[in-house]
Structures are given as structure tokens and as C-alpha cells.
């Protein structure tokens, strides 16, 4: 089963529009990584490989400028972030 190896990590925010951000993650195998936000913003990207590691740069679009929002990361249809037993939003 494909899992999350490292991340997610906020990589970039488009400060001009405030509605787009890029999230980085490393998966254990080739897959598609999806980020879903509580406010409806989302994005998905297939991984790319470098030296046997599988990375994704997910562009999340539709964010509301000047706000924070809870989010989750999915690989396939399985939620991998936040962990089930966490108190994180």
C-alpha cells in the first residue's frame, strides 16, 4: 500500500492572488497525491521520481486570501494526513 513518507510541507504561496499555494510531499511509491481543504479548495498531482524517491508538488487552488483552513492529504482514496489519532486540525 502506498503511504506518505515525508510531508506535507507548504512550499509556496502566491501572495499576489492569495488563492493558490503549492504543497510538497514524498510518497512511498508512484501515485497521485491530493490535497483537500475544508473551505473547498483542492488540488492533485501525480508523483515524479528522482533517485528512487517519489515526490509530488500539488497546486492547491481556490483558497480564500487572508484565512487559514484545515486540510487533508489523500493518496488514492485513502487519507494519509493528518493521522487518525492526532489532535491537529
PDB file of N, CA, C and O in Angstrom:
ATOM      1  N   UNK A   1       0.839  -1.174   0.000  1.00  0.00           N
ATOM      2  CA  UNK A   1       0.000   0.000   0.000  1.00  0.00           C
ATOM      3  C   UNK A   1       0.892   1.248   0.000  1.00  0.00           C
ATOM      4  O   UNK A   1       1.864   1.330   0.751  1.00  0.00           O
ATOM      5  N   UNK A   2       0.553   2.190  -0.832  1.00  0.00           N
ATOM      6  CA  UNK A   2       1.327   3.426  -0.922  1.00  0.00           C
ATOM      7  C   UNK A   2       1.040   4.304   0.284  1.00  0.00           C
ATOM      8  O   UNK A   2      -0.114   4.474   0.676  1.00  0.00           O
ATOM      9  N   UNK A   3       2.087   4.859   0.868  1.00  0.00           N
ATOM     10  CA  UNK A   3       1.927   5.707   2.038  1.00  0.00           C
ATOM     11  C   UNK A   3       2.681   7.015   1.895  1.00  0.00           C
ATOM     12  O   UNK A   3       3.406   7.237   0.926  1.00  0.00           O
ATOM     13  N   UNK A   4       2.495   7.860   2.866  1.00  0.00           N
ATOM     14  CA  UNK A   4       3.179   9.147   2.921  1.00  0.00           C
ATOM     15  C   UNK A   4       4.506   8.942   3.633  1.00  0.00           C
ATOM     16  O   UNK A   4       4.525   8.496   4.780  1.00  0.00           O
ATOM     17  N   UNK A   5       5.605   9.257   2.980  1.00  0.00           N
ATOM     18  CA  UNK A   5       6.930   9.117   3.595  1.00  0.00           C
ATOM     19  C   UNK A   5       7.335  10.367   4.346  1.00  0.00           C
ATOM     20  O   UNK A   5       7.864  10.294   5.455  1.00  0.00           O
ATOM     21  N   UNK A   6       7.083  11.522   3.733  1.00  0.00           N
ATOM     22  CA  UNK A   6       7.511  12.783   4.324  1.00  0.00           C
ATOM     23  C   UNK A   6       6.571  13.882   3.859  1.00  0.00           C
ATOM     24  O   UNK A   6       6.138  13.896   2.707  1.00  0.00           O
ATOM     25  N   UNK A   7       6.262  14.796   4.755  1.00  0.00           N
ATOM     26  CA  UNK A   7       5.375  15.891   4.398  1.00  0.00           C
ATOM     27  C   UNK A   7       4.018  15.687   5.039  1.00  0.00           C
ATOM     28  O   UNK A   7       3.844  14.779   5.851  1.00  0.00           O
ATOM     29  N   UNK A   8       3.085  16.495   4.693  1.00  0.00           N
ATOM     30  CA  UNK A   8       3.111  17.557   3.696  1.00  0.00           C
ATOM     31  C   UNK A   8       3.856  18.795   4.196  1.00  0.00           C
ATOM     32  O   UNK A   8       4.010  19.011   5.398  1.00  0.00           O
ATOM     33  N   UNK A   9       4.310  19.596   3.239  1.00  0.00           N
ATOM     34  CA  UNK A   9       5.057  20.807   3.542  1.00  0.00           C
ATOM     35  C   UNK A   9       4.565  21.923   2.626  1.00  0.00           C
ATOM     36  O   UNK A   9       4.518  21.762   1.407  1.00  0.00           O
ATOM     37  N   UNK A  10       4.202  23.049   3.220  1.00  0.00           N
ATOM     38  CA  UNK A  10       3.810  24.205   2.413  1.00  0.00           C
ATOM     39  C   UNK A  10       5.053  24.722   1.715  1.00  0.00           C
ATOM     40  O   UNK A  10       6.006  25.143   2.370  1.00  0.00           O
ATOM     41  N   UNK A  11       5.050  24.692   0.397  1.00  0.00           N
ATOM     42  CA  UNK A  11       6.233  25.031  -0.390  1.00  0.00           C
ATOM     43  C   UNK A  11       6.188  26.449  -0.937  1.00  0.00           C
ATOM     44  O   UNK A  11       7.223  27.109  -1.033  1.00  0.00           O
ATOM     45  N   UNK A  12       4.986  26.929  -1.299  1.00  0.00           N
ATOM     46  CA  UNK A  12       4.877  28.234  -1.952  1.00  0.00           C
ATOM     47  C   UNK A  12       3.464  28.775  -1.785  1.00  0.00           C
ATOM     48  O   UNK A  12       2.494  28.018  -1.819  1.00  0.00           O
ATOM     49  N   UNK A  13       3.352  30.086  -1.604  1.00  0.00           N
ATOM     50  CA  UNK A  13       2.055  30.764  -1.590  1.00  0.00           C
ATOM     51  C   UNK A  13       2.126  31.904  -2.591  1.00  0.00           C
ATOM     52  O   UNK A  13       3.076  32.688  -2.579  1.00  0.00           O
ATOM     53  N   UNK A  14       1.135  31.999  -3.452  1.00  0.00           N
ATOM     54  CA  UNK A  14       1.052  33.114  -4.395  1.00  0.00           C
ATOM     55  C   UNK A  14       0.495  34.312  -3.638  1.00  0.00           C
ATOM     56  O   UNK A  14      -0.720  34.452  -3.494  1.00  0.00           O
ATOM     57  N   UNK A  15       1.381  35.174  -3.154  1.00  0.00           N
ATOM     58  CA  UNK A  15       0.973  36.300  -2.310  1.00  0.00           C
ATOM     59  C   UNK A  15       0.192  37.357  -3.079  1.00  0.00           C
ATOM     60  O   UNK A  15      -0.548  38.133  -2.474  1.00  0.00           O
ATOM     61  N   UNK A  16       0.341  37.403  -4.401  1.00  0.00           N
ATOM     62  CA  UNK A  16      -0.410  38.392  -5.182  1.00  0.00           C
ATOM     63  C   UNK A  16      -1.897  38.074  -5.195  1.00  0.00           C
ATOM     64  O   UNK A  16      -2.724  38.945  -4.927  1.00  0.00           O
ATOM     65  N   UNK A  17      -2.238  36.829  -5.505  1.00  0.00           N
ATOM     66  CA  UNK A  17      -3.661  36.462  -5.547  1.00  0.00           C
ATOM     67  C   UNK A  17      -4.141  35.962  -4.191  1.00  0.00           C
ATOM     68  O   UNK A  17      -5.297  36.171  -3.821  1.00  0.00           O
ATOM     69  N   UNK A  18      -3.257  35.303  -3.451  1.00  0.00           N
ATOM     70  CA  UNK A  18      -3.635  34.741  -2.158  1.00  0.00           C
ATOM     71  C   UNK A  18      -4.528  33.522  -2.255  1.00  0.00           C
ATOM     72  O   UNK A  18      -4.946  32.980  -1.232  1.00  0.00           O
ATOM     73  N   UNK A  19      -4.829  33.082  -3.465  1.00  0.00           N
ATOM     74  CA  UNK A  19      -5.781  31.981  -3.620  1.00  0.00           C
ATOM     75  C   UNK A  19      -5.133  30.673  -4.069  1.00  0.00           C
ATOM     76  O   UNK A  19      -5.828  29.686  -4.312  1.00  0.00           O
ATOM     77  N   UNK A  20      -3.796  30.662  -4.180  1.00  0.00           N
ATOM     78  CA  UNK A  20      -3.093  29.471  -4.655  1.00  0.00           C
ATOM     79  C   UNK A  20      -1.884  29.195  -3.765  1.00  0.00           C
ATOM     80  O   UNK A  20      -1.168  30.113  -3.367  1.00  0.00           O
ATOM     81  N   UNK A  21      -1.671  27.925  -3.463  1.00  0.00           N
ATOM     82  CA  UNK A  21      -0.493  27.502  -2.704  1.00  0.00           C
ATOM     83  C   UNK A  21      -0.001  26.178  -3.277  1.00  0.00           C
ATOM     84  O   UNK A  21      -0.766  25.436  -3.894  1.00  0.00           O
ATOM     85  N   UNK A  22       1.281  25.887  -3.069  1.00  0.00           N
ATOM     86  CA  UNK A  22       1.851  24.624  -3.516  1.00  0.00           C
ATOM     87  C   UNK A  22       2.304  23.830  -2.297  1.00  0.00           C
ATOM     88  O   UNK A  22       3.007  24.350  -1.431  1.00  0.00           O
ATOM     89  N   UNK A  23       1.898  22.574  -2.240  1.00  0.00           N
ATOM     90  CA  UNK A  23       2.234  21.676  -1.134  1.00  0.00           C
ATOM     91  C   UNK A  23       3.124  20.564  -1.679  1.00  0.00           C
ATOM     92  O   UNK A  23       2.834  19.990  -2.729  1.00  0.00           O
ATOM     93  N   UNK A  24       4.211  20.259  -0.961  1.00  0.00           N
ATOM     94  CA  UNK A  24       5.160  19.214  -1.337  1.00  0.00           C
ATOM     95  C   UNK A  24       4.935  18.001  -0.452  1.00  0.00           C
ATOM     96  O   UNK A  24       4.625  18.136   0.731  1.00  0.00           O
ATOM     97  N   UNK A  25       5.093  16.810  -1.029  1.00  0.00           N
ATOM     98  CA  UNK A  25       5.003  15.569  -0.252  1.00  0.00           C
ATOM     99  C   UNK A  25       5.851  14.496  -0.915  1.00  0.00           C
ATOM    100  O   UNK A  25       6.087  14.532  -2.123  1.00  0.00           O
ATOM    101  N   UNK A  26       6.306  13.539  -0.108  1.00  0.00           N
ATOM    102  CA  UNK A  26       7.003  12.369  -0.632  1.00  0.00           C
ATOM    103  C   UNK A  26       6.173  11.135  -0.313  1.00  0.00           C
ATOM    104  O   UNK A  26       5.760  10.931   0.829  1.00  0.00           O
ATOM    105  N   UNK A  27       5.933  10.317  -1.325  1.00  0.00           N
ATOM    106  CA  UNK A  27       5.170   9.076  -1.165  1.00  0.00           C
ATOM    107  C   UNK A  27       6.114   7.882  -1.271  1.00  0.00           C
ATOM    108  O   UNK A  27       7.232   8.002  -1.772  1.00  0.00           O
ATOM    109  N   UNK A  28       5.654   6.743  -0.797  1.00  0.00           N
ATOM    110  CA  UNK A  28       6.493   5.546  -0.811  1.00  0.00           C
ATOM    111  C   UNK A  28       6.551   4.871  -2.181  1.00  0.00           C
ATOM    112  O   UNK A  28       7.458   4.080  -2.441  1.00  0.00           O
ATOM    113  N   UNK A  29       5.590   5.177  -3.062  1.00  0.00           N
ATOM    114  CA  UNK A  29       5.526   4.579  -4.400  1.00  0.00           C
ATOM    115  C   UNK A  29       4.902   5.586  -5.363  1.00  0.00           C
ATOM    116  O   UNK A  29       4.376   6.608  -4.921  1.00  0.00           O
ATOM    117  N   UNK A  30       4.948   5.325  -6.656  1.00  0.00           N
ATOM    118  CA  UNK A  30       4.268   6.209  -7.602  1.00  0.00           C
ATOM    119  C   UNK A  30       2.763   6.244  -7.317  1.00  0.00           C
ATOM    120  O   UNK A  30       2.153   5.211  -7.040  1.00  0.00           O
ATOM    121  N   UNK A  31       2.178   7.430  -7.386  1.00  0.00           N
ATOM    122  CA  UNK A  31       0.755   7.584  -7.083  1.00  0.00           C
ATOM    123  C   UNK A  31       0.315   8.996  -7.451  1.00  0.00           C
ATOM    124  O   UNK A  31       1.090   9.776  -8.004  1.00  0.00           O
ATOM    125  N   UNK A  32      -0.926   9.309  -7.139  1.00  0.00           N
ATOM    126  CA  UNK A  32      -1.432  10.677  -7.223  1.00  0.00           C
ATOM    127  C   UNK A  32      -1.691  11.158  -5.809  1.00  0.00           C
ATOM    128  O   UNK A  32      -2.343  10.474  -5.020  1.00  0.00           O
ATOM    129  N   UNK A  33      -1.175  12.341  -5.492  1.00  0.00           N
ATOM    130  CA  UNK A  33      -1.359  12.948  -4.175  1.00  0.00           C
ATOM    131  C   UNK A  33      -2.399  14.055  -4.320  1.00  0.00           C
ATOM    132  O   UNK A  33      -2.318  14.879  -5.232  1.00  0.00           O
ATOM    133  N   UNK A  34      -3.374  14.066  -3.417  1.00  0.00           N
ATOM    134  CA  UNK A  34      -4.440  15.068  -3.455  1.00  0.00           C
ATOM    135  C   UNK A  34      -4.487  15.819  -2.132  1.00  0.00           C
ATOM    136  O   UNK A  34      -4.325  15.225  -1.066  1.00  0.00           O
ATOM    137  N   UNK A  35      -4.710  17.127  -2.207  1.00  0.00           N
ATOM    138  CA  UNK A  35      -4.910  17.963  -1.022  1.00  0.00           C
ATOM    139  C   UNK A  35      -6.329  18.507  -1.096  1.00  0.00           C
ATOM    140  O   UNK A  35      -6.713  19.116  -2.094  1.00  0.00           O
ATOM    141  N   UNK A  36      -7.112  18.288  -0.036  1.00  0.00           N
ATOM    142  CA  UNK A  36      -8.485  18.802   0.057  1.00  0.00           C
ATOM    143  C   UNK A  36      -8.587  19.693   1.280  1.00  0.00           C
ATOM    144  O   UNK A  36      -8.235  19.286   2.388  1.00  0.00           O
ATOM    145  N   UNK A  37      -9.066  20.902   1.077  1.00  0.00           N
ATOM    146  CA  UNK A  37      -9.202  21.867   2.167  1.00  0.00           C
ATOM    147  C   UNK A  37     -10.652  21.949   2.624  1.00  0.00           C
ATOM    148  O   UNK A  37     -11.580  21.693   1.856  1.00  0.00           O
ATOM    149  N   UNK A  38     -10.826  22.314   3.891  1.00  0.00           N
ATOM    150  CA  UNK A  38     -12.165  22.407   4.470  1.00  0.00           C
ATOM    151  C   UNK A  38     -13.016  23.467   3.781  1.00  0.00           C
ATOM    152  O   UNK A  38     -14.243  23.373   3.788  1.00  0.00           O
ATOM    153  N   UNK A  39     -12.376  24.480   3.182  1.00  0.00           N
ATOM    154  CA  UNK A  39     -13.138  25.547   2.521  1.00  0.00           C
ATOM    155  C   UNK A  39     -13.462  25.235   1.062  1.00  0.00           C
ATOM    156  O   UNK A  39     -14.003  26.084   0.354  1.00  0.00           O
ATOM    157  N   UNK A  40     -13.134  24.017   0.604  1.00  0.00           N
ATOM    158  CA  UNK A  40     -13.447  23.614  -0.764  1.00  0.00           C
ATOM    159  C   UNK A  40     -12.289  23.710  -1.735  1.00  0.00           C
ATOM    160  O   UNK A  40     -12.374  23.174  -2.840  1.00  0.00           O
ATOM    161  N   UNK A  41     -11.208  24.378  -1.357  1.00  0.00           N
ATOM    162  CA  UNK A  41     -10.029  24.447  -2.223  1.00  0.00           C
ATOM    163  C   UNK A  41      -9.411  23.056  -2.322  1.00  0.00           C
ATOM    164  O   UNK A  41      -9.502  22.261  -1.387  1.00  0.00           O
ATOM    165  N   UNK A  42      -8.781  22.766  -3.465  1.00  0.00           N
ATOM    166  CA  UNK A  42      -8.175  21.447  -3.619  1.00  0.00           C
ATOM    167  C   UNK A  42      -7.176  21.444  -4.762  1.00  0.00           C
ATOM    168  O   UNK A  42      -7.076  22.398  -5.534  1.00  0.00           O
ATOM    169  N   UNK A  43      -6.442  20.349  -4.847  1.00  0.00           N
ATOM    170  CA  UNK A  43      -5.511  20.137  -5.941  1.00  0.00           C
ATOM    171  C   UNK A  43      -5.004  18.713  -5.891  1.00  0.00           C
ATOM    172  O   UNK A  43      -5.063  18.064  -4.847  1.00  0.00           O
ATOM    173  N   UNK A  44      -4.506  18.225  -7.015  1.00  0.00           N
ATOM    174  CA  UNK A  44      -3.963  16.872  -7.090  1.00  0.00           C
ATOM    175  C   UNK A  44      -2.834  16.852  -8.108  1.00  0.00           C
ATOM    176  O   UNK A  44      -2.823  17.630  -9.061  1.00  0.00           O
ATOM    177  N   UNK A  45      -1.878  15.943  -7.888  1.00  0.00           N
ATOM    178  CA  UNK A  45      -0.754  15.832  -8.804  1.00  0.00           C
ATOM    179  C   UNK A  45      -0.169  14.428  -8.735  1.00  0.00           C
ATOM    180  O   UNK A  45      -0.077  13.850  -7.652  1.00  0.00           O
ATOM    181  N   UNK A  46       0.230  13.872  -9.885  1.00  0.00           N
ATOM    182  CA  UNK A  46       0.949  12.605  -9.853  1.00  0.00           C
ATOM    183  C   UNK A  46       2.364  12.835  -9.327  1.00  0.00           C
ATOM    184  O   UNK A  46       2.907  13.933  -9.440  1.00  0.00           O
ATOM    185  N   UNK A  47       2.946  11.800  -8.759  1.00  0.00           N
ATOM    186  CA  UNK A  47       4.322  11.911  -8.288  1.00  0.00           C
ATOM    187  C   UNK A  47       5.287  11.862  -9.466  1.00  0.00           C
ATOM    188  O   UNK A  47       4.947  11.397 -10.554  1.00  0.00           O
ATOM    189  N   UNK A  48       6.492  12.353  -9.220  1.00  0.00           N
ATOM    190  CA  UNK A  48       7.600  12.206 -10.158  1.00  0.00           C
ATOM    191  C   UNK A  48       8.745  11.572  -9.378  1.00  0.00           C
ATOM    192  O   UNK A  48       8.823  11.726  -8.159  1.00  0.00           O
ATOM    193  N   UNK A  49       9.632  10.863 -10.066  1.00  0.00           N
ATOM    194  CA  UNK A  49      10.688  10.111  -9.386  1.00  0.00           C
ATOM    195  C   UNK A  49      12.051  10.759  -9.583  1.00  0.00           C
ATOM    196  O   UNK A  49      12.393  11.222 -10.671  1.00  0.00           O
ATOM    197  N   UNK A  50      12.823  10.778  -8.491  1.00  0.00           N
ATOM    198  CA  UNK A  50      14.213  11.218  -8.513  1.00  0.00           C
ATOM    199  C   UNK A  50      14.986  10.249  -7.627  1.00  0.00           C
ATOM    200  O   UNK A  50      14.727  10.157  -6.428  1.00  0.00           O
ATOM    201  N   UNK A  51      15.928   9.532  -8.216  1.00  0.00           N
ATOM    202  CA  UNK A  51      16.790   8.605  -7.470  1.00  0.00           C
ATOM    203  C   UNK A  51      15.978   7.633  -6.610  1.00  0.00           C
ATOM    204  O   UNK A  51      16.344   7.357  -5.467  1.00  0.00           O
ATOM    205  N   UNK A  52      14.887   7.120  -7.156  1.00  0.00           N
ATOM    206  CA  UNK A  52      14.084   6.132  -6.447  1.00  0.00           C
ATOM    207  C   UNK A  52      13.106   6.691  -5.432  1.00  0.00           C
ATOM    208  O   UNK A  52      12.422   5.922  -4.757  1.00  0.00           O
ATOM    209  N   UNK A  53      13.018   8.005  -5.304  1.00  0.00           N
ATOM    210  CA  UNK A  53      12.067   8.646  -4.397  1.00  0.00           C
ATOM    211  C   UNK A  53      10.925   9.223  -5.226  1.00  0.00           C
ATOM    212  O   UNK A  53      11.125   9.618  -6.375  1.00  0.00           O
ATOM    213  N   UNK A  54       9.726   9.273  -4.645  1.00  0.00           N
ATOM    214  CA  UNK A  54       8.527   9.700  -5.370  1.00  0.00           C
ATOM    215  C   UNK A  54       7.954  10.951  -4.710  1.00  0.00           C
ATOM    216  O   UNK A  54       7.457  10.906  -3.585  1.00  0.00           O
ATOM    217  N   UNK A  55       8.033  12.070  -5.433  1.00  0.00           N
ATOM    218  CA  UNK A  55       7.631  13.368  -4.908  1.00  0.00           C
ATOM    219  C   UNK A  55       6.425  13.911  -5.666  1.00  0.00           C
ATOM    220  O   UNK A  55       6.205  13.585  -6.833  1.00  0.00           O
ATOM    221  N   UNK A  56       5.652  14.742  -4.979  1.00  0.00           N
ATOM    222  CA  UNK A  56       4.545  15.443  -5.632  1.00  0.00           C
ATOM    223  C   UNK A  56       4.581  16.906  -5.223  1.00  0.00           C
ATOM    224  O   UNK A  56       4.850  17.235  -4.068  1.00  0.00           O
ATOM    225  N   UNK A  57       4.309  17.771  -6.174  1.00  0.00           N
ATOM    226  CA  UNK A  57       4.089  19.192  -5.927  1.00  0.00           C
ATOM    227  C   UNK A  57       2.635  19.456  -6.300  1.00  0.00           C
ATOM    228  O   UNK A  57       2.279  19.473  -7.479  1.00  0.00           O
ATOM    229  N   UNK A  58       1.809  19.659  -5.294  1.00  0.00           N
ATOM    230  CA  UNK A  58       0.368  19.803  -5.504  1.00  0.00           C
ATOM    231  C   UNK A  58      -0.001  21.282  -5.453  1.00  0.00           C
ATOM    232  O   UNK A  58       0.209  21.943  -4.436  1.00  0.00           O
ATOM    233  N   UNK A  59      -0.544  21.795  -6.540  1.00  0.00           N
ATOM    234  CA  UNK A  59      -1.018  23.180  -6.583  1.00  0.00           C
ATOM    235  C   UNK A  59      -2.459  23.187  -6.083  1.00  0.00           C
ATOM    236  O   UNK A  59      -3.349  22.589  -6.689  1.00  0.00           O
ATOM    237  N   UNK A  60      -2.666  23.875  -4.967  1.00  0.00           N
ATOM    238  CA  UNK A  60      -3.997  23.982  -4.359  1.00  0.00           C
ATOM    239  C   UNK A  60      -4.590  25.316  -4.799  1.00  0.00           C
ATOM    240  O   UNK A  60      -4.024  26.377  -4.537  1.00  0.00           O
ATOM    241  N   UNK A  61      -5.731  25.248  -5.469  1.00  0.00           N
ATOM    242  CA  UNK A  61      -6.377  26.457  -5.981  1.00  0.00           C
ATOM    243  C   UNK A  61      -7.730  26.659  -5.311  1.00  0.00           C
ATOM    244  O   UNK A  61      -8.381  25.702  -4.890  1.00  0.00           O
ATOM    245  N   UNK A  62      -8.140  27.917  -5.220  1.00  0.00           N
ATOM    246  CA  UNK A  62      -9.444  28.232  -4.656  1.00  0.00           C
ATOM    247  C   UNK A  62      -9.407  28.616  -3.190  1.00  0.00           C
ATOM    248  O   UNK A  62     -10.446  28.647  -2.532  1.00  0.00           O
ATOM    249  N   UNK A  63      -8.211  28.913  -2.664  1.00  0.00           N
ATOM    250  CA  UNK A  63      -8.093  29.334  -1.266  1.00  0.00           C
ATOM    251  C   UNK A  63      -8.666  30.734  -1.089  1.00  0.00           C
ATOM    252  O   UNK A  63      -8.692  31.527  -2.030  1.00  0.00           O
ATOM    253  N   UNK A  64      -9.122  31.030   0.115  1.00  0.00           N
ATOM    254  CA  UNK A  64      -9.633  32.360   0.431  1.00  0.00           C
ATOM    255  C   UNK A  64      -8.488  33.182   1.015  1.00  0.00           C
ATOM    256  O   UNK A  64      -7.949  32.820   2.061  1.00  0.00           O
ATOM    257  N   UNK A  65      -8.102  34.284   0.360  1.00  0.00           N
ATOM    258  CA  UNK A  65      -6.983  35.096   0.839  1.00  0.00           C
ATOM    259  C   UNK A  65      -7.182  35.577   2.278  1.00  0.00           C
ATOM    260  O   UNK A  65      -8.290  35.938   2.676  1.00  0.00           O
ATOM    261  N   UNK A  66      -6.092  35.575   3.049  1.00  0.00           N
ATOM    262  CA  UNK A  66      -6.121  36.101   4.405  1.00  0.00           C
ATOM    263  C   UNK A  66      -6.750  35.185   5.437  1.00  0.00           C
ATOM    264  O   UNK A  66      -7.043  35.622   6.550  1.00  0.00           O
ATOM    265  N   UNK A  67      -6.965  33.911   5.089  1.00  0.00           N
ATOM    266  CA  UNK A  67      -7.578  32.972   6.029  1.00  0.00           C
ATOM    267  C   UNK A  67      -6.701  31.738   6.196  1.00  0.00           C
ATOM    268  O   UNK A  67      -5.768  31.515   5.425  1.00  0.00           O
ATOM    269  N   UNK A  68      -7.011  30.947   7.203  1.00  0.00           N
ATOM    270  CA  UNK A  68      -6.397  29.635   7.365  1.00  0.00           C
ATOM    271  C   UNK A  68      -7.500  28.596   7.220  1.00  0.00           C
ATOM    272  O   UNK A  68      -8.671  28.884   7.470  1.00  0.00           O
ATOM    273  N   UNK A  69      -7.128  27.400   6.821  1.00  0.00           N
ATOM    274  CA  UNK A  69      -8.123  26.345   6.647  1.00  0.00           C
ATOM    275  C   UNK A  69      -7.512  24.986   6.962  1.00  0.00           C
ATOM    276  O   UNK A  69      -6.341  24.739   6.673  1.00  0.00           O
ATOM    277  N   UNK A  70      -8.301  24.124   7.544  1.00  0.00           N
ATOM    278  CA  UNK A  70      -7.868  22.747   7.784  1.00  0.00           C
ATOM    279  C   UNK A  70      -7.805  22.025   6.437  1.00  0.00           C
ATOM    280  O   UNK A  70      -8.521  22.380   5.501  1.00  0.00           O
ATOM    281  N   UNK A  71      -6.944  21.012   6.348  1.00  0.00           N
ATOM    282  CA  UNK A  71      -6.813  20.273   5.098  1.00  0.00           C
ATOM    283  C   UNK A  71      -6.467  18.827   5.393  1.00  0.00           C
ATOM    284  O   UNK A  71      -6.079  18.472   6.506  1.00  0.00           O
ATOM    285  N   UNK A  72      -6.616  18.002   4.369  1.00  0.00           N
ATOM    286  CA  UNK A  72      -6.199  16.613   4.460  1.00  0.00           C
ATOM    287  C   UNK A  72      -5.473  16.243   3.178  1.00  0.00           C
ATOM    288  O   UNK A  72      -5.694  16.842   2.126  1.00  0.00           O
ATOM    289  N   UNK A  73      -4.602  15.244   3.283  1.00  0.00           N
ATOM    290  CA  UNK A  73      -3.859  14.746   2.134  1.00  0.00           C
ATOM    291  C   UNK A  73      -4.315  13.315   1.883  1.00  0.00           C
ATOM    292  O   UNK A  73      -4.403  12.503   2.804  1.00  0.00           O
ATOM    293  N   UNK A  74      -4.604  13.024   0.619  1.00  0.00           N
ATOM    294  CA  UNK A  74      -5.042  11.688   0.234  1.00  0.00           C
ATOM    295  C   UNK A  74      -4.094  11.104  -0.799  1.00  0.00           C
ATOM    296  O   UNK A  74      -3.583  11.814  -1.665  1.00  0.00           O
ATOM    297  N   UNK A  75      -3.870   9.815  -0.698  1.00  0.00           N
ATOM    298  CA  UNK A  75      -3.178   9.052  -1.725  1.00  0.00           C
ATOM    299  C   UNK A  75      -4.184   8.011  -2.180  1.00  0.00           C
ATOM    300  O   UNK A  75      -4.586   7.136  -1.413  1.00  0.00           O
ATOM    301  N   UNK A  76      -4.585   8.119  -3.437  1.00  0.00           N
ATOM    302  CA  UNK A  76      -5.719   7.322  -3.894  1.00  0.00           C
ATOM    303  C   UNK A  76      -6.951   7.830  -3.161  1.00  0.00           C
ATOM    304  O   UNK A  76      -7.181   9.038  -3.106  1.00  0.00           O
ATOM    305  N   UNK A  77      -7.735   6.941  -2.607  1.00  0.00           N
ATOM    306  CA  UNK A  77      -8.913   7.342  -1.829  1.00  0.00           C
ATOM    307  C   UNK A  77      -8.648   7.296  -0.329  1.00  0.00           C
ATOM    308  O   UNK A  77      -9.575   7.447   0.468  1.00  0.00           O
ATOM    309  N   UNK A  78      -7.389   7.088   0.064  1.00  0.00           N
ATOM    310  CA  UNK A  78      -7.056   6.902   1.475  1.00  0.00           C
ATOM    311  C   UNK A  78      -6.431   8.162   2.061  1.00  0.00           C
ATOM    312  O   UNK A  78      -5.460   8.693   1.522  1.00  0.00           O
ATOM    313  N   UNK A  79      -6.994   8.632   3.165  1.00  0.00           N
ATOM    314  CA  UNK A  79      -6.429   9.792   3.849  1.00  0.00           C
ATOM    315  C   UNK A  79      -5.147   9.376   4.558  1.00  0.00           C
ATOM    316  O   UNK A  79      -5.124   8.397   5.305  1.00  0.00           O
ATOM    317  N   UNK A  80      -4.067  10.144   4.310  1.00  0.00           N
ATOM    318  CA  UNK A  80      -2.779   9.857   4.939  1.00  0.00           C
ATOM    319  C   UNK A  80      -2.314  10.987   5.854  1.00  0.00           C
ATOM    320  O   UNK A  80      -1.352  10.822   6.605  1.00  0.00           O
ATOM    321  N   UNK A  81      -2.996  12.137   5.795  1.00  0.00           N
ATOM    322  CA  UNK A  81      -2.678  13.265   6.671  1.00  0.00           C
ATOM    323  C   UNK A  81      -3.930  14.069   6.921  1.00  0.00           C
ATOM    324  O   UNK A  81      -4.676  14.299   5.969  1.00  0.00           O
ATOM    325  N   UNK A  82      -4.213  14.506   8.110  1.00  0.00           N
ATOM    326  CA  UNK A  82      -3.479  14.202   9.339  1.00  0.00           C
ATOM    327  C   UNK A  82      -3.743  12.770   9.788  1.00  0.00           C
ATOM    328  O   UNK A  82      -4.743  12.166   9.400  1.00  0.00           O
ATOM    329  N   UNK A  83      -2.842  12.228  10.607  1.00  0.00           N
ATOM    330  CA  UNK A  83      -3.053  10.872  11.113  1.00  0.00           C
ATOM    331  C   UNK A  83      -4.371  10.771  11.881  1.00  0.00           C
ATOM    332  O   UNK A  83      -4.836  11.755  12.458  1.00  0.00           O
ATOM    333  N   UNK A  84      -4.957   9.601  11.886  1.00  0.00           N
ATOM    334  CA  UNK A  84      -6.254   9.383  12.541  1.00  0.00           C
ATOM    335  C   UNK A  84      -6.255   9.761  14.016  1.00  0.00           C
ATOM    336  O   UNK A  84      -7.260  10.262  14.521  1.00  0.00           O
ATOM    337  N   UNK A  85      -5.148   9.530  14.716  1.00  0.00           N
ATOM    338  CA  UNK A  85      -5.114   9.721  16.170  1.00  0.00           C
ATOM    339  C   UNK A  85      -4.524  11.069  16.595  1.00  0.00           C
ATOM    340  O   UNK A  85      -4.029  11.196  17.715  1.00  0.00           O
ATOM    341  N   UNK A  86      -4.570  12.065  15.726  1.00  0.00           N
ATOM    342  CA  UNK A  86      -3.965  13.355  16.041  1.00  0.00           C
ATOM    343  C   UNK A  86      -5.001  14.375  16.509  1.00  0.00           C
ATOM    344  O   UNK A  86      -6.192  14.243  16.229  1.00  0.00           O
ATOM    345  N   UNK A  87      -4.533  15.377  17.214  1.00  0.00           N
ATOM    346  CA  UNK A  87      -5.388  16.495  17.606  1.00  0.00           C
ATOM    347  C   UNK A  87      -5.202  17.684  16.671  1.00  0.00           C
ATOM    348  O   UNK A  87      -5.812  18.736  16.867  1.00  0.00           O
ATOM    349  N   UNK A  88      -4.348  17.513  15.641  1.00  0.00           N
ATOM    350  CA  UNK A  88      -4.121  18.588  14.680  1.00  0.00           C
ATOM    351  C   UNK A  88      -5.392  18.843  13.876  1.00  0.00           C
ATOM    352  O   UNK A  88      -6.186  17.927  13.661  1.00  0.00           O
ATOM    353  N   UNK A  89      -5.584  20.078  13.435  1.00  0.00           N
ATOM    354  CA  UNK A  89      -6.788  20.369  12.634  1.00  0.00           C
ATOM    355  C   UNK A  89      -6.720  19.740  11.256  1.00  0.00           C
ATOM    356  O   UNK A  89      -7.649  19.890  10.463  1.00  0.00           O
TER     357      UNK A  89
END
